[in-house]
């Protein structure tokens, strides 16, 4: 029934029913049963869909602690929830806490999946974005260059993850005021996207706007 309410968008009622289900499972099979943990994760998703970010921090920490005991601190299931906690912190603009969470995930994901796994690369991308928000541009650039080089080697120059790294690096250069390098990278991304997706795709239009804004900041109004 809670899932039905969730699908219909009646999130408050879905939250109430899911809370009741969680409490019932905790009494019957315990807090650290995998089914209880899974339902707690669902409850977090429902609450966060209502933009009630602070309300789920305690729940997410409970889930992480339970998974550490159940699977171990370095297990991928545990790391998935530490990453979710980092996303939660980022949505609240708690950049330092988000950075700490994503750093933990990267260190352990590299050792489990390797440097070239897409999940490792996405974690690097997340951390670089958080560093950007804190104006730690040198650290963000280092991570983005590392991620871009790995993507190009492992996935190829036209892979969506490679293009996203290149676009994020362009935004880092733009934030620093290096508009020439930012425009060069953004133009490369736009050309690859147009060739792959066509001129009217949402990502192509967004990339076009980004390039136009860089040109304007660089005083190249004729190009924008």
C-alpha angles and dihedrals in degrees: 000000000000089000090052091053089047092053091047091053095246090133101164092056090044089052092052093049094045091050089054090049092050092050090049093050092047090056095045106035103010139251096280099052110118091235092055091048092049092051090049088055089052089050090053090052092051093049093046090050085066090054090245092139100161091053094068102047093090092047093049091050090051090051092049093049091049093049091048089057094041101042107008131259095276099048117118091237089058093045091051090061094044086055090050089052089053090052089050091053091047091054088055090047090243090145098171093053091045091050091052092050095047092046090056091050095049095050093052098037091055091054093048104036102018132240095286100052113115091233091055090049092050089052090052089050092052093051092048090053091052091049088051090055089056092048090246088142099159091055092044091050092050092053094044092050090049092048093045093051091049092047093050091050099042104030106020134248095281099049113120091238091053091051091048091052090049092049092048090050089052089054090051090053090047091052089051092050096249092132096163093059092039092054092047093054095041091051090052090051092048093050092050092047093049091050092049104033105023128245098286102052116121092240091052092050091048091049090049090054091049091052092047091052091051091051091050092051089049091052092246095132093158090062096044 
